Structures are given as C-alpha cells and as structure tokens.
C-alpha cells in the first residue's frame, strides 16, 4: 500500500487472512502473571542482571534501581507508578533490605 493505493506486482502473492491473536494474548498474560506468594522476596540469580539483587518472579526489576528511587526521596507510590508490575510488598522488601 503506497499513499492509499494498492500496489501489485506480478512476482508477489498476497494472502489476505485475519489472525485470531487472543490465544497469543492469553499465553503472554499467563507467562507474565506473578505468584502473589512470592511478592516482596528479593533474591540474587546467576546471570540475571549481572547477578544483582532482583525481585523474585520479576527478574527484570533491579533492586538497585528501586533503591535509587527511594534514596532520591521518591515515595512508594512514585515507585509503583514507575514500575507498575511491583507491589507494595516488593517496595517494602527493598526498603528492609536496604536498611539491613
């Protein structure tokens, strides 16, 4: 499609098919859902963010990043807004670990 026009070439075949993406959406949602029993647990995992402390079940959330937010004076609400995948229990676990 170029500027609203359909361009066809003799050496191309165009198949028009609508794909149902709902099963894929469901698989992605299931794979990213956190077990609430693991909320608020900090751990170190080999090869996860260079073996830095991460939140269990969410290895992409680096504890050091959240610590810097808190050290800069941001509230728990600010952290939760910046990292919507975290819970209050996660933020409190990071606070406790920082003090320890």
TORBA-298772 format. One record per residue (C-alpha): residue number from 1; x, y, z. Coordinates in Angstrom, 3 decimals, decimal comma. Layout:
<fitis>
- pos | xx | yy | zz
- NUM | X | Y | Z .
...
</fitis>
This chain:
<fitis>
- pos | xx | yy | zz
- 1 | 0,000 | 0,000 | 0,000 .
- 2 | 1,502 | 3,325 | -1,004 .
- 3 | -0,338 | 6,544 | -0,260 .
- 4 | -3,675 | 4,746 | -0,111 .
- 5 | -3,150 | 2,791 | -3,317 .
- 6 | -2,683 | -0,946 | -3,597 .
- 7 | 0,450 | -1,853 | -5,485 .
- 8 | 0,564 | -5,282 | -7,020 .
- 9 | 3,487 | -6,945 | -8,654 .
- 10 | 3,313 | -9,989 | -10,828 .
- 11 | 6,068 | -11,742 | -8,830 .
- 12 | 4,247 | -11,452 | -5,464 .
- 13 | 1,366 | -13,359 | -3,998 .
- 14 | -0,807 | -11,634 | -1,398 .
- 15 | -2,813 | -13,766 | 1,021 .
- 16 | -5,458 | -11,885 | 2,970 .
- 17 | -6,150 | -13,604 | 6,267 .
- 18 | -7,279 | -12,364 | 9,652 .
- 19 | -5,414 | -13,959 | 12,544 .
- 20 | -7,031 | -14,508 | 15,922 .
- 21 | -4,471 | -13,081 | 18,364 .
- 22 | -6,492 | -13,771 | 21,526 .
- 23 | -4,795 | -17,143 | 22,280 .
- 24 | -1,409 | -15,448 | 21,989 .
- 25 | -2,518 | -12,610 | 24,283 .
- 26 | -3,678 | -15,155 | 26,862 .
- 27 | -0,376 | -17,057 | 26,759 .
- 28 | 1,576 | -13,832 | 27,231 .
- 29 | -0,654 | -12,771 | 30,135 .
- 30 | -0,263 | -16,178 | 31,816 .
- 31 | 3,510 | -16,090 | 31,387 .
- 32 | 3,862 | -12,663 | 32,957 .
- 33 | 1,480 | -13,181 | 35,880 .
- 34 | 3,280 | -13,126 | 39,228 .
- 35 | 2,613 | -15,562 | 42,028 .
- 36 | 1,372 | -13,323 | 44,846 .
- 37 | 3,000 | -15,611 | 47,421 .
- 38 | 6,380 | -14,500 | 46,050 .
- 39 | 5,687 | -10,768 | 46,305 .
- 40 | 8,209 | -8,981 | 48,476 .
- 41 | 11,033 | -11,516 | 48,087 .
- 42 | 14,443 | -10,292 | 46,981 .
- 43 | 16,995 | -12,746 | 45,642 .
- 44 | 20,161 | -12,980 | 43,584 .
- 45 | 20,054 | -15,052 | 40,423 .
- 46 | 23,055 | -16,029 | 38,413 .
- 47 | 23,070 | -14,262 | 35,066 .
- 48 | 20,017 | -12,135 | 35,927 .
- 49 | 21,111 | -8,505 | 35,613 .
- 50 | 24,719 | -9,421 | 36,310 .
- 51 | 23,775 | -11,361 | 39,472 .
- 52 | 22,463 | -8,185 | 41,117 .
- 53 | 19,587 | -8,489 | 43,575 .
- 54 | 16,243 | -8,821 | 41,792 .
- 55 | 12,671 | -9,359 | 42,891 .
- 56 | 11,614 | -12,984 | 42,822 .
- 57 | 9,346 | -13,776 | 39,881 .
- 58 | 10,263 | -10,494 | 38,209 .
- 59 | 13,969 | -10,632 | 37,397 .
- 60 | 13,742 | -7,535 | 35,219 .
- 61 | 13,076 | -5,338 | 38,250 .
- 62 | 16,505 | -4,479 | 39,553 .
- 63 | 16,512 | -3,802 | 43,282 .
- 64 | 19,286 | -1,221 | 42,877 .
- 65 | 17,108 | 0,888 | 40,573 .
- 66 | 14,253 | 0,918 | 43,082 .
- 67 | 16,729 | 1,718 | 45,872 .
- 68 | 17,916 | 4,759 | 43,922 .
- 69 | 14,314 | 5,951 | 43,534 .
- 70 | 13,755 | 5,635 | 47,279 .
- 71 | 17,112 | 7,244 | 48,142 .
- 72 | 16,225 | 10,203 | 45,919 .
- 73 | 13,200 | 10,819 | 48,126 .
- 74 | 10,520 | 9,258 | 45,948 .
- 75 | 7,548 | 7,733 | 47,746 .
- 76 | 6,376 | 4,138 | 47,431 .
- 77 | 3,540 | 5,454 | 45,241 .
- 78 | 6,100 | 7,059 | 42,905 .
- 79 | 7,956 | 3,749 | 42,649 .
- 80 | 4,731 | 1,847 | 41,962 .
- 81 | 3,816 | 4,347 | 39,257 .
- 82 | 7,236 | 3,985 | 37,622 .
- 83 | 7,199 | 0,182 | 37,984 .
- 84 | 3,534 | -0,928 | 37,752 .
- 85 | 4,487 | -4,611 | 37,905 .
- 86 | 5,681 | -4,196 | 41,506 .
- 87 | 3,569 | -4,411 | 44,635 .
- 88 | 3,702 | -2,541 | 47,938 .
- 89 | 5,210 | -5,724 | 49,445 .
- 90 | 8,030 | -5,551 | 46,866 .
- 91 | 8,850 | -1,932 | 47,736 .
- 92 | 8,775 | -2,685 | 51,466 .
- 93 | 11,078 | -5,702 | 50,977 .
- 94 | 13,569 | -3,475 | 49,163 .
- 95 | 13,363 | -0,892 | 51,957 .
- 96 | 14,004 | -3,604 | 54,561 .
- 97 | 16,962 | -4,984 | 52,631 .
- 98 | 18,438 | -1,500 | 52,224 .
- 99 | 18,337 | -0,935 | 55,989 .
- 100 | 19,758 | -4,400 | 56,788 .
</fitis>
